[in-house]
């Protein structure tokens, strides 16, 4: 008979102990999953951003060689040349306007400087297609501008005075330039305000002239900020579809839209979108290359630049230089829209269709904002790595990929999402068909679901950036103290981070909400049938050549766009 010591190993390996060991292993795996589960959301969101790009490449490759031949011969030459000329000219205009105005309101004191320092941001409140919509009416041969000039000059016939047609490549360049310069103004002025003023003060004390100080000291220091602002402005110019089409300019974005909508040619549209994506990547690489060797050494207690009081003539000239882009980029179009809206409301109330478009805009913008801010919170919080041992490299890398959607034009993103959304609709319809004989066929494409998804992917970077800036203000010592006291990740987020993050979350939600209201290219491509937002309603009014209710829709978008501009003005004022 075996001894008890001989049987003890068998007892240790009995089935009862196996179950105990498996339970303990399961507990360890579950604990590890809970501990590192915060790394999963940014990875999934990053995958959602990369799926449209992969789908776009697959759709482009599925087209026959005849597609490429036709595009290379008849579509791409004109579209590419117009796009490149547009980007080059707009880049020059926004650089000049943004840099000069930022330097004037920062380095000099003149009448109206305080008002102009935030008024120069106002064109950001107006989408480019609304500016084009307004100037087409303002610059019409029978419009107010040419009519006023003829009245002043005593000319009766419209043929006696005819200004150049705004519907041209030159008109499109001017419209986009005066709308997009605030991107350069904002980034450059913050650089002028926050950089060390000792170098500029030293140059002034050595007798350098104002132009020399600007060209040889201030401008090289601000070159990285200028590069960032110009790249953002050019990305917005490439994403534009309304202004280009209103003004009769065939760009790459317009070619994508017309190829898909007019000819129902998805492979051809995907091929043009792939070319556009290459242009976007080239712009980003060019911006990175332009500031790759920039290094700065700043004082620990840098003093803001003290503005110099200008004389009467110089002050008046500075006032006129800063006032011109504000008038052309915001005041004139906004006053025209207000006048047309009041005139319309005096005779007739808005139609039921316009009110439905307003309600649709609020609904889809609210849903997209809630989803985008929630996903942005997960991505930013995972990238912080507040729990336990810090951020995992996968979480930080996934956060970067999740923010790529803002660099992808809405047209490209929408074309890339068409095939995945249709595949998901088929899968959901087949799944629901097992329980019902009348399962819906288009669940996402036939509802606001597709729009909410494309808005979320497009504006994820805004939510992530805003919430990350809020997280940076929370000391990490609070995270370490909570972890030491045994607080779980959910409790850390709920009890410590969220109460301090509400201002950043609210600001990010406001920016996302207004951007979704203004988004036109993606909305045109993915909206359901008989579904209009204020942006698409305005686009349809301009396409039909009717401006009766388009001004009301445009004014609503402008008023909503003023909210984030006021927020940016407050941030810009407190930057020093």
C-alpha positions as CSV (number, residue, x, y, z in Angstrom):
1,X,0.0,0.0,0.0
2,X,1.5,3.3,-1.1
3,X,2.5,5.8,1.5
4,X,0.6,9.1,1.9
5,X,3.7,11.0,0.7
6,X,3.5,9.0,-2.6
7,X,-0.1,9.9,-3.1
8,X,0.2,13.6,-2.4
9,X,1.5,14.5,-5.9
10,X,-1.5,12.7,-7.3
11,X,-3.8,14.7,-5.0
12,X,-2.2,17.9,-6.1
13,X,-2.9,17.1,-9.7
14,X,-6.5,16.0,-9.1
15,X,-9.4,17.4,-11.2
16,X,-10.5,19.5,-8.3
17,X,-7.2,21.3,-8.2
18,X,-7.2,21.6,-12.0
19,X,-10.4,23.6,-11.7
20,X,-9.0,25.8,-9.0
21,X,-5.9,26.4,-11.1
22,X,-8.0,27.3,-14.1
23,X,-10.1,29.7,-12.1
24,X,-7.1,31.4,-10.8
25,X,-5.7,31.6,-14.3
26,X,-9.0,33.1,-15.5
27,X,-8.9,35.7,-12.7
28,X,-5.4,36.7,-13.7
29,X,-6.4,37.0,-17.4
30,X,-9.5,39.0,-16.5
31,X,-7.5,41.3,-14.2
32,X,-4.9,41.8,-17.0
33,X,-7.7,42.5,-19.5
34,X,-9.2,45.1,-17.2
35,X,-5.9,46.6,-16.5
36,X,-4.9,47.0,-20.1
37,X,-8.4,47.3,-21.7
38,X,-8.0,51.0,-22.0
39,X,-5.5,50.4,-24.8
40,X,-8.2,48.8,-27.0
41,X,-10.5,51.7,-27.9
42,X,-7.8,53.9,-29.6
43,X,-6.7,50.8,-31.6
44,X,-10.3,50.2,-32.8
45,X,-10.8,53.9,-33.6
46,X,-7.5,54.0,-35.5
47,X,-8.6,51.0,-37.5
48,X,-11.8,52.8,-38.4
49,X,-9.8,55.7,-39.8
50,X,-7.5,53.3,-41.8
51,X,-10.4,51.3,-43.2
52,X,-11.6,54.0,-45.6
53,X,-8.1,54.5,-47.0
54,X,-7.7,50.7,-47.6
55,X,-11.2,50.7,-49.2
56,X,-10.3,53.6,-51.4
57,X,-7.2,51.9,-52.7
58,X,-9.2,48.7,-53.3
59,X,-11.9,50.6,-55.2
60,X,-9.3,52.4,-57.3
61,X,-7.5,49.2,-58.2
62,X,-10.8,47.5,-59.2
63,X,-11.2,49.9,-62.1
64,X,-10.2,48.9,-65.5
65,X,-7.1,50.4,-67.2
66,X,-9.5,52.4,-69.5
67,X,-10.5,54.4,-66.4
68,X,-7.0,55.5,-65.8
69,X,-6.5,56.3,-69.4
70,X,-9.6,58.4,-69.6
71,X,-8.8,60.2,-66.3
72,X,-5.2,60.9,-67.4
73,X,-6.4,62.3,-70.8
74,X,-9.5,64.2,-70.0
75,X,-10.1,64.8,-66.3
76,X,-6.8,65.0,-64.3
77,X,-4.8,67.5,-66.5
78,X,-7.3,70.4,-66.0
79,X,-8.3,69.4,-62.4
80,X,-4.6,69.0,-61.3
81,X,-3.4,72.2,-62.9
82,X,-6.3,74.2,-61.4
83,X,-5.7,72.7,-58.0
84,X,-2.0,73.3,-58.0
85,X,-2.4,76.9,-59.2
86,X,-5.1,77.4,-56.6
87,X,-3.0,76.0,-53.8
88,X,0.1,78.0,-54.8
89,X,-1.8,81.3,-55.0
90,X,-3.9,80.8,-51.9
91,X,-0.7,79.8,-50.0
92,X,0.9,83.2,-51.0
93,X,-2.2,85.2,-50.0
94,X,-2.7,83.6,-46.6
95,X,1.0,83.8,-45.8
96,X,1.1,87.6,-46.6
97,X,-2.2,88.5,-45.0
98,X,-1.8,86.2,-41.9
99,X,1.8,87.1,-41.1
100,X,1.6,90.9,-41.8
101,X,-1.6,91.4,-39.7
102,X,-0.3,89.2,-36.9
103,X,2.9,91.2,-36.7
104,X,1.1,94.6,-36.9
105,X,-1.4,93.8,-34.0
106,X,1.4,92.3,-31.9
107,X,4.4,94.7,-32.4
108,X,2.6,98.0,-32.8
109,X,-0.1,100.0,-31.1
110,X,-2.5,102.0,-33.3
111,X,-6.2,103.0,-33.2
112,X,-8.5,100.0,-33.3
113,X,-5.8,97.5,-32.5
114,X,-7.6,95.7,-29.6
115,X,-10.7,95.2,-31.7
116,X,-8.8,94.0,-34.8
117,X,-6.8,91.5,-32.7
118,X,-10.0,89.4,-32.4
119,X,-11.9,90.7,-35.5
120,X,-9.2,89.2,-37.8
121,X,-10.4,85.8,-36.7
122,X,-14.0,86.4,-37.9
123,X,-13.6,84.9,-41.4
124,X,-13.2,81.5,-39.7
125,X,-16.9,81.7,-38.8
126,X,-17.9,81.7,-42.5
127,X,-17.3,78.6,-44.6
128,X,-15.8,79.3,-48.0
129,X,-18.8,78.2,-49.9
130,X,-21.0,80.8,-48.1
131,X,-18.5,83.6,-49.0
132,X,-18.6,82.4,-52.6
133,X,-22.4,82.3,-52.5
134,X,-22.5,85.9,-51.2
135,X,-20.0,87.3,-53.7
136,X,-21.7,85.7,-56.7
137,X,-24.7,87.8,-55.7
138,X,-22.8,90.9,-54.7
139,X,-20.6,91.0,-57.8
140,X,-23.5,90.2,-60.2
141,X,-23.8,92.8,-63.1
142,X,-27.2,93.8,-61.6
143,X,-26.0,93.4,-58.0
144,X,-25.3,96.0,-55.3
145,X,-21.6,96.6,-55.9
146,X,-21.7,97.3,-59.7
147,X,-25.1,99.1,-59.3
148,X,-23.6,101.4,-56.7
149,X,-20.5,102.1,-58.9
150,X,-22.7,102.9,-61.9
151,X,-24.9,105.2,-59.9
152,X,-21.8,107.1,-58.6
153,X,-20.3,107.4,-62.1
154,X,-23.6,108.3,-63.7
155,X,-23.8,105.2,-66.0
156,X,-27.3,104.0,-66.8
157,X,-26.7,100.7,-68.7
158,X,-25.0,97.6,-67.1
159,X,-23.0,97.4,-70.3
160,X,-21.3,100.7,-69.6
161,X,-19.5,99.3,-66.6
162,X,-18.7,95.6,-66.3
163,X,-16.3,94.4,-63.6
164,X,-14.4,91.1,-64.1
165,X,-16.5,88.1,-63.5
166,X,-16.1,86.6,-60.0
167,X,-16.8,83.1,-61.6
168,X,-13.2,82.4,-62.4
169,X,-10.0,80.8,-61.0
170,X,-8.8,84.3,-59.9
171,X,-12.1,84.9,-58.1
172,X,-11.8,81.5,-56.4
173,X,-8.3,82.3,-55.3
174,X,-9.3,85.6,-53.8
175,X,-12.3,84.2,-52.0
176,X,-10.4,81.3,-50.4
177,X,-7.4,83.5,-49.6
178,X,-9.5,86.0,-47.6
179,X,-11.4,83.2,-45.9
180,X,-8.5,81.0,-44.9
181,X,-5.8,83.6,-43.8
182,X,-6.9,83.4,-40.1
183,X,-5.2,79.9,-39.9
184,X,-1.8,81.6,-40.4
185,X,-2.8,84.7,-38.4
186,X,-3.7,82.6,-35.3
187,X,-0.7,80.4,-35.2
188,X,1.7,83.2,-36.1
189,X,0.4,85.7,-33.6
190,X,0.6,83.2,-30.8
191,X,4.2,82.6,-31.8
192,X,4.9,86.4,-31.8
193,X,3.2,86.7,-28.4
194,X,4.9,83.8,-26.6
195,X,8.4,83.8,-28.0
196,X,11.2,85.6,-26.1
197,X,11.1,89.3,-26.9
198,X,14.8,89.8,-25.9
199,X,16.1,89.2,-29.5
200,X,13.6,91.7,-30.9
201,X,14.3,94.3,-28.2
202,X,18.0,93.8,-28.8
203,X,17.6,94.4,-32.5
204,X,15.7,97.6,-31.8
205,X,18.3,98.8,-29.3
206,X,21.0,98.2,-31.9
207,X,19.2,100.6,-34.3
208,X,17.6,98.1,-36.7
209,X,14.8,99.5,-38.7
210,X,11.3,98.0,-38.2
211,X,11.3,96.2,-41.6
212,X,14.7,94.7,-40.7
213,X,13.5,93.5,-37.3
214,X,10.5,91.9,-39.0
215,X,12.4,90.3,-41.9
216,X,15.6,89.1,-40.1
217,X,14.5,88.4,-36.5
218,X,10.7,87.9,-36.2
219,X,10.0,86.1,-39.5
220,X,12.6,83.4,-39.1
221,X,11.4,82.7,-35.5
222,X,7.8,82.4,-36.7
223,X,8.5,80.2,-39.7
224,X,7.3,77.0,-38.0
225,X,4.0,78.6,-37.0
226,X,3.6,80.0,-40.5
227,X,4.2,76.5,-42.0
228,X,1.6,75.0,-39.7
229,X,-1.0,77.7,-40.5
230,X,-0.3,77.5,-44.3
231,X,-0.6,73.7,-44.3
232,X,-4.0,73.9,-42.5
233,X,-5.2,76.6,-44.9
234,X,-4.2,74.5,-47.9
235,X,-5.8,71.4,-46.6
236,X,-9.1,73.4,-46.2
237,X,-8.7,74.7,-49.7
238,X,-8.3,71.2,-51.1
239,X,-11.3,70.0,-49.1
240,X,-13.4,72.9,-50.6
241,X,-16.1,71.9,-53.1
242,X,-18.8,74.5,-52.8
243,X,-16.8,77.7,-53.6
244,X,-14.9,76.0,-56.4
245,X,-18.1,74.7,-58.1
246,X,-20.0,78.0,-57.5
247,X,-17.2,79.9,-59.2
248,X,-16.8,77.5,-62.1
249,X,-13.4,76.0,-61.2
250,X,-12.7,72.4,-61.9
251,X,-10.6,71.2,-59.0
252,X,-9.7,67.6,-58.0
253,X,-12.5,67.7,-55.3
254,X,-15.1,68.8,-57.8
255,X,-13.9,66.1,-60.2
256,X,-14.4,63.5,-57.5
257,X,-17.9,64.6,-56.8
258,X,-19.0,64.9,-60.4
259,X,-17.5,61.5,-61.3
260,X,-19.5,59.8,-58.5
261,X,-22.8,61.8,-58.6
262,X,-23.1,62.5,-62.4
263,X,-21.6,59.3,-63.8
264,X,-22.1,56.9,-60.8
265,X,-18.5,55.8,-61.4
266,X,-17.1,54.7,-58.0
267,X,-13.8,53.3,-59.3
268,X,-13.1,56.5,-61.2
269,X,-14.0,58.7,-58.2
270,X,-11.8,56.5,-56.0
271,X,-8.9,56.9,-58.5
272,X,-9.2,60.7,-58.4
273,X,-9.5,60.6,-54.6
274,X,-6.3,58.5,-54.4
275,X,-4.5,61.2,-56.4
276,X,-5.9,63.8,-54.0
277,X,-4.7,61.8,-51.0
278,X,-1.2,61.8,-52.5
279,X,-1.4,65.6,-52.8
280,X,-2.5,65.8,-49.1
281,X,0.5,63.6,-48.0
282,X,2.8,65.8,-50.1
283,X,1.6,68.9,-48.4
284,X,2.1,67.4,-44.9
285,X,5.6,66.2,-45.8
286,X,6.4,69.6,-47.3
287,X,5.3,71.3,-44.1
288,X,7.4,68.9,-42.0
289,X,10.4,69.3,-44.3
290,X,10.2,73.1,-44.0
291,X,10.7,73.1,-40.2
292,X,12.7,70.0,-39.7
293,X,15.8,71.8,-38.5
294,X,14.1,74.5,-36.4
295,X,15.4,74.7,-32.8
296,X,14.5,77.4,-30.3
297,X,16.0,78.4,-27.0
298,X,13.7,80.6,-24.9
299,X,14.2,82.3,-21.6
300,X,12.6,80.8,-18.5
301,X,10.6,84.0,-17.8
302,X,10.1,85.3,-21.3
303,X,8.4,88.7,-21.4
304,X,5.8,89.4,-24.0
305,X,6.7,91.8,-26.8
306,X,5.9,95.5,-26.0
307,X,4.0,97.2,-28.9
308,X,5.4,100.5,-30.2
309,X,3.0,103.4,-30.6
310,X,2.7,104.4,-34.3
311,X,2.2,107.9,-35.6
312,X,-0.9,109.1,-37.2
313,X,-0.1,108.2,-40.8
314,X,1.6,104.9,-40.0
315,X,-1.2,104.0,-37.6
316,X,-3.9,104.8,-40.2
317,X,-2.0,102.7,-42.7
318,X,-1.8,99.8,-40.3
319,X,-5.5,100.1,-39.5
320,X,-6.4,100.0,-43.2
321,X,-4.1,96.9,-43.8
322,X,-5.8,95.0,-40.9
323,X,-9.3,96.2,-41.7
324,X,-9.3,95.2,-45.4
325,X,-9.3,91.4,-44.8
326,X,-11.9,91.7,-42.1
327,X,-14.3,93.6,-44.4
328,X,-13.8,91.4,-47.4
329,X,-13.7,88.1,-45.5
330,X,-16.5,88.7,-43.1
331,X,-18.3,92.1,-42.8
332,X,-19.4,92.5,-46.4
333,X,-20.7,88.9,-46.9
334,X,-22.4,88.9,-43.4
335,X,-24.1,92.2,-44.0
336,X,-25.3,91.0,-47.4
337,X,-26.7,87.8,-45.9
338,X,-28.4,89.7,-43.1
339,X,-30.0,92.1,-45.5
340,X,-31.3,89.4,-47.8
341,X,-32.6,87.4,-44.8
342,X,-34.5,90.4,-43.4
343,X,-35.9,91.2,-46.9
344,X,-37.1,87.6,-47.3
345,X,-38.7,87.4,-43.9
346,X,-40.6,90.6,-44.4
347,X,-42.5,89.0,-47.3
348,X,-42.7,85.3,-46.4
349,X,-41.7,83.0,-43.5
350,X,-39.2,80.2,-44.1
351,X,-40.5,77.1,-45.9
352,X,-41.2,73.9,-44.2
353,X,-38.3,72.2,-46.1
354,X,-35.9,74.8,-44.7
355,X,-37.1,74.2,-41.2
356,X,-36.7,70.5,-41.7
357,X,-33.1,71.1,-42.9
358,X,-32.5,73.1,-39.7
359,X,-33.8,70.3,-37.5
360,X,-31.8,67.7,-39.4
361,X,-28.6,69.8,-39.0
362,X,-29.1,70.0,-35.2
363,X,-29.9,66.3,-34.9
364,X,-27.0,64.9,-36.9
365,X,-24.5,67.5,-35.4
366,X,-25.6,66.6,-31.9
367,X,-25.2,62.8,-32.5
368,X,-21.9,63.2,-34.2
369,X,-20.6,65.5,-31.5
370,X,-21.6,63.1,-28.7
371,X,-19.9,60.2,-30.5
372,X,-16.8,62.1,-31.5
373,X,-16.2,63.6,-28.0
374,X,-16.8,60.2,-26.3
375,X,-14.3,58.5,-28.6
376,X,-11.9,61.4,-28.3
377,X,-12.0,61.1,-24.5
378,X,-11.1,57.4,-24.7
379,X,-8.3,58.0,-27.1
380,X,-6.8,61.0,-25.2
381,X,-7.2,59.3,-21.8
382,X,-5.6,56.1,-23.1
383,X,-2.7,58.1,-24.6
384,X,-2.1,59.8,-21.3
385,X,-1.5,56.4,-19.7
386,X,-2.5,57.6,-16.3
387,X,-3.2,54.1,-15.0
388,X,-0.4,52.2,-13.4
389,X,2.8,52.2,-15.5
390,X,2.1,54.9,-18.1
391,X,1.0,55.0,-21.7
392,X,1.7,52.0,-23.9
393,X,3.4,52.7,-27.2
394,X,0.4,51.1,-29.0
395,X,-2.0,53.6,-27.4
396,X,0.0,56.6,-28.4
397,X,0.5,55.4,-31.9
398,X,-3.2,54.5,-32.2
399,X,-4.0,58.0,-31.0
400,X,-2.0,59.5,-33.8
401,X,-3.7,57.3,-36.4
402,X,-7.1,58.1,-34.9
403,X,-6.4,61.8,-35.5
404,X,-5.5,61.4,-39.2
405,X,-9.1,61.9,-40.3
406,X,-8.7,65.7,-40.1
407,X,-5.9,65.7,-42.6
408,X,-8.0,63.6,-45.1
409,X,-10.4,65.8,-47.1
410,X,-14.1,65.0,-46.5
411,X,-14.6,64.0,-50.1
412,X,-11.8,61.4,-50.0
413,X,-13.1,60.1,-46.6
414,X,-16.6,59.8,-47.9
415,X,-15.6,57.9,-51.1
416,X,-13.5,55.5,-49.0
417,X,-16.4,54.9,-46.6
418,X,-19.0,54.0,-49.3
419,X,-18.0,50.3,-49.8
420,X,-17.5,49.6,-46.0
421,X,-20.8,51.1,-45.1
422,X,-22.6,49.1,-47.8
423,X,-20.9,45.9,-46.6
424,X,-22.0,46.7,-43.0
425,X,-25.5,47.3,-44.2
426,X,-25.7,44.0,-46.0
427,X,-24.3,42.2,-42.9
428,X,-26.8,43.9,-40.6
429,X,-29.7,43.2,-43.0
430,X,-28.8,39.5,-43.2
431,X,-28.5,39.3,-39.4
432,X,-31.9,41.0,-38.9
433,X,-33.4,38.9,-41.6
434,X,-33.1,35.8,-39.4
435,X,-35.7,37.3,-37.0
436,X,-37.9,39.3,-39.4
437,X,-39.1,38.9,-43.0
438,X,-39.0,42.6,-43.5
439,X,-35.5,43.5,-42.5
440,X,-34.3,47.0,-43.6
441,X,-31.7,47.0,-46.4
442,X,-30.0,50.3,-45.8
443,X,-29.5,50.8,-42.1
444,X,-26.5,53.2,-42.1
445,X,-26.7,54.5,-45.7
446,X,-30.4,55.1,-45.4
447,X,-30.2,57.0,-42.2
448,X,-28.0,59.5,-40.4
449,X,-25.7,56.7,-39.4
450,X,-23.3,57.2,-42.3
451,X,-23.1,60.9,-41.7
452,X,-22.4,60.5,-38.0
453,X,-19.6,58.0,-38.7
454,X,-17.9,60.2,-41.3
455,X,-18.2,63.2,-39.1
456,X,-16.7,61.3,-36.2
457,X,-13.7,60.1,-38.3
458,X,-13.2,63.6,-39.8
459,X,-13.2,65.6,-36.7
460,X,-11.7,63.2,-34.2
461,X,-8.5,65.2,-34.1
462,X,-10.4,68.2,-32.7
463,X,-11.8,66.3,-29.8
464,X,-8.5,64.5,-29.1
465,X,-6.5,67.7,-29.2
466,X,-8.8,69.6,-27.0
467,X,-9.1,66.9,-24.3
468,X,-5.4,66.2,-24.4
469,X,-4.7,69.9,-23.6
470,X,-7.1,69.6,-20.7
471,X,-5.4,66.4,-19.4
472,X,-2.0,68.1,-19.5
473,X,-3.3,70.6,-16.8
474,X,-4.1,67.8,-14.4
475,X,-1.0,66.8,-12.3
476,X,0.1,63.2,-12.6
477,X,0.7,63.1,-8.9
478,X,-3.1,62.7,-8.6
479,X,-3.1,59.7,-10.8
480,X,-0.2,58.1,-8.8
481,X,-2.0,58.8,-5.5
482,X,-5.2,57.2,-6.7
483,X,-3.4,54.2,-8.0
484,X,-1.6,53.8,-4.6
485,X,-4.9,53.9,-2.9
486,X,-6.2,51.1,-5.1
487,X,-8.5,53.1,-7.4
488,X,-9.6,51.4,-10.5
489,X,-9.2,53.0,-14.0
490,X,-13.0,53.7,-14.2
491,X,-13.0,55.4,-10.8
492,X,-9.9,57.4,-11.7
493,X,-11.6,58.8,-14.8
494,X,-15.0,59.3,-13.1
495,X,-13.9,60.8,-9.8
496,X,-10.6,62.7,-10.7
497,X,-10.3,63.4,-14.4
498,X,-13.8,64.2,-15.6
499,X,-14.6,66.9,-13.0
500,X,-11.5,68.8,-14.1
501,X,-12.0,68.0,-17.8
502,X,-15.5,69.5,-18.3
503,X,-14.2,72.9,-19.6
504,X,-12.0,71.2,-22.2
505,X,-14.7,68.7,-23.2
506,X,-17.2,71.5,-23.6
507,X,-14.8,73.5,-25.8
508,X,-14.0,70.5,-27.9
509,X,-17.8,69.6,-28.3
510,X,-18.5,73.2,-29.4
511,X,-15.8,73.1,-32.1
512,X,-16.9,69.7,-33.3
513,X,-20.6,70.7,-33.4
514,X,-20.0,73.8,-35.5
515,X,-17.6,72.0,-37.9
516,X,-20.2,69.3,-38.5
517,X,-22.8,72.0,-39.2
518,X,-20.5,73.5,-41.9
519,X,-19.2,70.3,-43.5
520,X,-20.4,70.1,-47.1
521,X,-18.4,67.6,-49.2
522,X,-18.9,64.5,-47.0
523,X,-22.5,65.5,-46.4
524,X,-23.2,65.7,-50.2
525,X,-21.8,62.2,-50.8
526,X,-23.3,60.3,-47.8
527,X,-26.6,61.9,-47.0
528,X,-29.7,59.8,-47.4
529,X,-32.4,60.5,-49.9
530,X,-34.6,63.5,-49.2
531,X,-32.3,64.5,-46.3
532,X,-30.9,68.1,-46.3
533,X,-28.8,70.0,-43.8
534,X,-28.4,73.8,-43.9
535,X,-25.1,73.3,-45.9
536,X,-26.7,71.1,-48.5
537,X,-29.8,73.3,-48.7
538,X,-27.6,76.3,-49.4
539,X,-25.7,74.3,-52.0
540,X,-28.9,73.2,-53.7
541,X,-30.2,76.8,-53.8
542,X,-27.0,78.1,-55.4
543,X,-26.9,75.2,-57.9
544,X,-30.5,76.1,-59.0
545,X,-29.6,79.8,-59.2
546,X,-32.2,80.7,-56.6
547,X,-31.1,82.7,-53.6
548,X,-34.4,83.3,-51.8
549,X,-33.9,81.0,-48.8
550,X,-30.2,80.3,-49.3
551,X,-29.3,83.5,-47.4
552,X,-31.3,82.3,-44.4
553,X,-29.5,79.0,-44.3
554,X,-26.1,80.7,-44.8
555,X,-26.8,83.2,-42.0
556,X,-27.7,80.4,-39.6
557,X,-24.4,78.7,-40.3
558,X,-22.5,82.0,-39.8
559,X,-24.2,82.7,-36.5
560,X,-23.3,79.2,-35.3
561,X,-19.7,79.6,-36.5
562,X,-19.3,82.8,-34.4
563,X,-19.3,80.7,-31.2
564,X,-15.9,79.0,-31.7
565,X,-14.4,82.2,-33.0
566,X,-15.3,83.9,-29.8
567,X,-13.7,81.0,-27.9
568,X,-10.6,81.3,-30.0
569,X,-10.4,85.0,-29.5
570,X,-10.5,84.5,-25.7
571,X,-7.7,81.9,-25.9
572,X,-5.7,84.2,-28.2
573,X,-6.1,87.1,-25.9
574,X,-4.8,85.1,-22.9
575,X,-1.9,83.5,-24.8
576,X,0.8,85.8,-23.3
